Each structure stands twice: as C-alpha cells, then as structure tokens.
Amino acid sequence: MQYISHYRSPIGNILLAADEIGLTGLWFEGQKYFALYLDKEHEEKEIPIFEKVKEWLTIYFSGKEPDFTVPLHFTGTDFQNEVWEILCTIPYGHTMTYGEIAKQIAVKKGLPRMSAQAVGGAVGHNEISIIVPCHRVVGRNGSLTGYAGGIEKKVELLKLENVDMKQFSIPRKGTAL
C-alpha cells in the first residue's frame, strides 16, 4: 500500500508517496510524468517517513545540505534503479553529465560503452526528485537539458546548492532545448 502527503516548497507544491519500505515518489505538481507509477489504491496518511522527508526538504530549501538520508524504495526497471543509485552519489553542489553516468554503467557491466540517451531516459523518469538529485545531471556541453519539473526549477535547485551557473547554457523560456 502506498501513502501520500503534500509539502509546500518555495518553488512549488510537492506530492510525496511512500510505502512500508521507503519513499517511492516526490513530484512537483504538474511536472512531466507526475505520479506516473503511484498505486491507484493509495491513501492520504501522515506516516512516520513523511515527517523525516519533510524535515529533509525544509533543511534543503533553507540552503543547507541535509546531514541524514531518508529510506528510499526504487520501483523502476533494473536499469532505471541502477541509474537512480548513481544519481544518489552526485555530491551536493556538484553536477555530472549523462555521458559520465553512462561510462560508469558501462564499466560496471563490462561493456565497451553505454548510451547516454538511455541514461537520459532513466534520469527523466526518476520518481523521487530532489532527494534522488536528477537536477544535478547536465549535458556534456554545459547545457541544462530536460528536467521533468521544468528547467526553471532545475536552475533554482542548482542555485540553491551554490552551483556556479556561469558554466551552463540556460535555455530561455520558449526556446527549444
């Protein structure tokens, strides 16, 4: 059974989902793939994990790196889960490219190479935004490509972490990515 709760962040309302194992979802309202894999049978209920997640988010949105983790329960494919685990290793205030993630997976699997586009698909379907920091993944040429919550939110999250934004090309509203 999944449970849901809500959180108001400074950059938009968030829906949280969790089960007995851990957090299964964290989505900005209206984002791409919003609650895509949320169980049809779910209940709005304040379970203990939500208190911990909300504390984590409050610290994060105050501009500090939380010094604790929350239990996560990935519910994607094996490949998606592997990519999401790598996302969790990207340090606060740093970024990584899709290609760098692809190289890590290729090495782990003993493959000559891995598609950065396949990695991008998995990153884009990350169900646990912010805590699984897909906003820290950038294009190889410094482009701030796709973020299910919207490029504006990606920029805000990176700024919040004091990432040097001069290194990135930020698309203007209404321009193609």
C-alpha positions as CSV (number, residue, x, y, z in Angstrom):
1,M,0.0,0.0,0.0
2,Q,1.3,3.5,-0.9
3,Y,0.5,6.5,1.2
4,I,0.7,10.2,0.1
5,S,1.3,13.5,1.7
6,H,1.9,17.1,0.5
7,Y,4.7,19.5,1.0
8,R,4.8,23.2,0.1
9,S,8.3,24.2,-1.2
10,P,9.5,27.7,-2.1
11,I,9.4,26.6,-5.8
12,G,6.2,24.7,-5.9
13,N,3.9,22.2,-4.3
14,I,5.2,18.7,-3.9
15,L,3.4,15.3,-3.7
16,L,5.1,12.7,-1.6
17,A,4.5,8.9,-1.8
18,A,5.8,6.1,0.3
19,D,5.2,2.5,1.3
20,E,6.4,0.4,4.2
21,I,9.9,0.2,2.7
22,G,10.6,3.9,2.0
23,L,9.9,6.9,-0.2
24,T,8.6,5.9,-3.6
25,G,7.8,9.3,-5.1
26,L,8.4,13.0,-4.8
27,W,6.9,15.1,-7.6
28,F,6.4,18.8,-8.3
29,E,2.7,19.3,-9.0
30,G,2.2,19.5,-12.8
31,Q,5.6,18.0,-13.7
32,K,6.1,15.6,-16.6
33,Y,5.3,12.0,-15.5
34,F,3.6,13.3,-12.4
35,A,2.8,10.4,-10.1
36,L,3.1,8.0,-13.1
37,Y,3.6,4.9,-11.0
38,L,1.6,5.9,-7.9
39,D,-0.6,2.9,-7.0
40,K,-4.2,3.5,-8.0
41,E,-5.1,2.3,-4.5
42,H,-3.3,4.8,-2.2
43,E,-4.3,6.6,1.0
44,E,-3.5,10.1,2.2
45,K,-2.0,9.5,5.6
46,E,0.9,11.0,7.6
47,I,3.1,8.1,8.2
48,P,6.5,8.5,10.1
49,I,8.6,8.6,6.9
50,F,6.8,11.7,5.7
51,E,7.9,13.6,8.8
52,K,11.6,12.7,8.1
53,V,11.2,13.6,4.4
54,K,9.6,17.0,5.2
55,E,12.4,17.7,7.7
56,W,15.0,16.8,5.0
57,L,13.2,19.1,2.5
58,T,13.0,22.0,4.9
59,I,16.7,21.8,5.6
60,Y,17.4,21.5,1.9
61,F,15.3,24.5,0.9
62,S,17.0,26.6,3.6
63,G,20.1,26.3,1.5
64,K,21.9,23.7,3.6
65,E,22.8,20.1,2.8
66,P,20.8,17.7,5.0
67,D,23.1,15.5,7.1
68,F,20.9,12.5,7.1
69,T,19.2,10.3,4.5
70,V,15.7,9.0,4.2
71,P,14.8,5.4,3.2
72,L,14.1,5.1,-0.5
73,H,12.2,2.4,-2.4
74,F,13.0,2.4,-6.1
75,T,10.2,0.9,-8.2
76,G,11.7,1.2,-11.7
77,T,13.3,-1.3,-14.0
78,D,16.7,-2.7,-13.1
79,F,18.3,-0.2,-15.5
80,Q,16.4,2.8,-14.1
81,N,17.2,1.7,-10.5
82,E,20.9,1.4,-11.4
83,V,20.9,5.0,-12.9
84,W,19.0,6.3,-9.9
85,E,21.5,4.8,-7.5
86,I,24.3,6.6,-9.4
87,L,22.3,9.9,-9.1
88,C,22.4,9.4,-5.3
89,T,26.2,9.6,-5.4
90,I,26.4,13.0,-7.0
91,P,27.5,15.3,-4.2
92,Y,25.5,18.3,-3.1
93,G,26.6,21.4,-5.1
94,H,28.1,19.3,-8.0
95,T,26.9,18.1,-11.4
96,M,27.6,15.1,-13.6
97,T,26.9,14.6,-17.3
98,Y,24.7,11.9,-18.8
99,G,27.8,10.6,-20.5
100,E,29.7,10.2,-17.2
101,I,26.8,8.2,-15.8
102,A,26.8,6.0,-19.0
103,K,30.5,5.4,-18.6
104,Q,30.0,4.3,-15.0
105,I,27.4,1.8,-16.0
106,A,29.4,0.5,-19.0
107,V,32.4,-0.1,-16.7
108,K,30.2,-1.8,-14.1
109,K,28.7,-4.1,-16.7
110,G,31.9,-4.7,-18.6
111,L,30.6,-3.1,-21.8
112,P,32.6,-1.0,-24.2
113,R,30.1,1.8,-23.9
114,M,26.6,2.7,-22.8
115,S,24.1,5.1,-24.4
116,A,23.9,8.5,-22.8
117,Q,20.4,8.8,-24.3
118,A,19.3,5.6,-22.5
119,V,20.7,7.1,-19.3
120,G,18.7,10.3,-20.1
121,G,15.5,8.3,-20.4
122,A,16.1,6.8,-16.9
123,V,17.0,10.1,-15.4
124,G,13.9,11.7,-16.8
125,H,11.7,9.1,-15.2
126,N,13.2,9.5,-11.8
127,E,10.3,9.2,-9.4
128,I,12.0,10.8,-6.4
129,S,13.0,14.3,-7.4
130,I,15.4,16.4,-5.4
131,I,16.4,13.6,-2.9
132,V,17.5,11.5,-5.9
133,P,19.1,14.5,-7.5
134,C,18.4,14.3,-11.2
135,H,18.6,18.1,-11.3
136,R,22.4,17.7,-10.9
137,V,22.7,15.9,-14.3
138,V,23.7,18.2,-17.2
139,G,24.5,17.8,-20.9
140,R,28.1,17.3,-21.9
141,N,28.4,20.8,-23.4
142,G,27.1,22.5,-20.3
143,S,23.5,22.6,-21.4
144,L,20.8,22.3,-18.8
145,T,18.8,19.8,-20.7
146,G,15.5,18.3,-19.6
147,Y,14.1,18.3,-16.1
148,A,10.7,16.8,-15.6
149,G,9.9,19.6,-13.1
150,G,10.9,22.2,-15.7
151,I,14.2,23.9,-16.5
152,E,13.3,26.9,-14.2
153,K,13.1,24.5,-11.2
154,K,16.3,22.8,-12.2
155,V,18.1,26.2,-12.3
156,E,16.6,27.2,-8.9
157,L,17.7,23.9,-7.3
158,L,21.3,24.2,-8.6
159,K,21.4,27.9,-7.4
160,L,20.2,26.8,-4.0
161,E,23.2,24.4,-3.9
162,N,25.5,27.3,-4.9
163,V,26.5,25.6,-8.2
164,D,28.4,28.1,-10.4
165,M,25.8,28.8,-13.0
166,K,28.2,30.6,-15.4
167,Q,29.4,27.3,-16.7
168,F,25.9,26.4,-18.1
169,S,23.9,27.5,-21.1
170,I,20.4,28.1,-19.8
171,P,17.7,28.0,-22.4
172,R,15.4,31.0,-22.4
173,K,11.7,30.4,-21.9
174,G,10.0,29.3,-25.1
175,T,13.2,28.1,-26.8
176,A,13.8,24.6,-27.9
177,L,16.2,22.5,-25.8
